[in-house]
């Protein structure tokens, strides 16, 4: 694609937006990491406080996504393409070279942060499932309820369970 007339205002808007996205992603990563530590230390109140802060940050990110959509619309009009076809490389053709390079660099940083957030969030989910399974086990022990799932018998026949009791 050939370079179009550089749009300094668009370049500034793109860089401001990417900076805001990076700040938000760093906040979110910090919250997810703190939440993971709280899960490991079984600090329920801290886990819940982090969850509330994550929810607040996600609401902020909704506004950032609306801003992103506006920038993409603006670029799509300038490029005379549909918004779904706007890529960073296409957008870069509208920016001064220094802004295009800065946008690529910030975009790469943002992608790295988002990947790290996703990884840590996945770890947190696994830790919480593990903690809930342990809690379920404790509750069953206290209530003297049998464990769910497969449990091999100790020389005793398994209790009969009738699903269908049919006679012809």
HELIX and SHEET records of a PDB file:
HELIX    1   1 UNK A    8  UNK A   40  1                                  33    
HELIX    2   2 UNK A   44  UNK A   79  1                                  36    
HELIX    3   3 UNK A   83  UNK A   85  5                                   3    
HELIX    4   4 UNK A   88  UNK A   92  1                                   5    
HELIX    5   5 UNK A   97  UNK A  142  1                                  46    
END                                                                             
